[in-house]
């Protein structure tokens, strides 16, 4: 029996990256998501929250009492700002350029996040659709569960590089890959 | 120190997300109160052993001021309340 050897430089992977094709564990980074910060005036929290829920193509992220992030990949920032400002008792500001959205998915995503988050992400404790502000890799950001094994992280733009590198490092055991979204 | 704090808005969180902002027991005196009263309010603090009440700022989360009631010997946390709610209920105002 003869074996055909292929010459492969020892630093091949180190230079081109260990994984070039998207793996089951992947970070998707949308290039231009719309992210608005919305505050409700005192006393109108419930009404503003309900009105924001009704917006089409927008997902709502809870930040704290009377405060949300509105995230959309389909509605433009100007369009969404106009819609939100029509809601009585709401103040909104466009933070699309100031925040970075990271979508992380994979069967072991909770194991990856457990290394840089100190919050219980078991489905019973953090159900699909829930979101909250928390420290993500020592940076104050917003984490949302969008599916059984998918999460979205929103961090300030200037910290995005650090958080991204940290997530990549924590995902190395599962060969986590990353890329911009196609759309 | 108590390592897990149950924020009324965010749920169970590690202490690293908070910054401690001092004793929550002193009550701010009236603006025309005597110098001695103001001096006591600004500078004089007890250093009790056991149950204490402190302001904790949830800097890494909802950014609300909380009043944490805890034991500095056993590290037990008795209650965590939003400071604004507490102030409103104390003054009888309805949120």
Interface residues (C-beta under 8 A of the other chain):
Chain A: X63 X64 X65 X67 X118 X119 X120 X125 X132 X133 X134 X135 X140
Chain B: X9 X10 X11 X12 X13 X14 X16 X17 X58 X59 X60 X61 X62 X63 X64 X82
